[in-house]
Amino acid sequence: NHKESPIILSEMERAMNFATKELATLQPGLDMAREKLYLASMRQTTREEDIAYCLFGIFNIAIPVIYGEGNQAVGRLLEYILTRSDNVTLLAW
């Protein structure tokens, strides 16, 4: 399990500039939304909208995938999260 391997966690912490303890406790859902968005912001994808789509499972949400929508996918994802969490600090990622 990668969440139990000190070597893997150390390497992830170094590469992502994110505390090992926090990486080990990430769970699907809206908790720690800001941190999850920060981690995803470093991701490189082929299609612009895939940055949002890769987060659906992380946030445990199901919204329609509309290929070709570009960065509007991120807007739809943020709108979904904001309407369910009322946590506007997540926009500061």
Secondary structure, 3 states (H helix, E strand, C coil): CCCCCHHHHHHHHHHHCCCHHHHHHCCCCCCCHHHHHHHHHCCCCCCCCHHHHCCHHHHCCCCCCCCCCCCHHHHHHHHHHHHHHCCHHHHCC
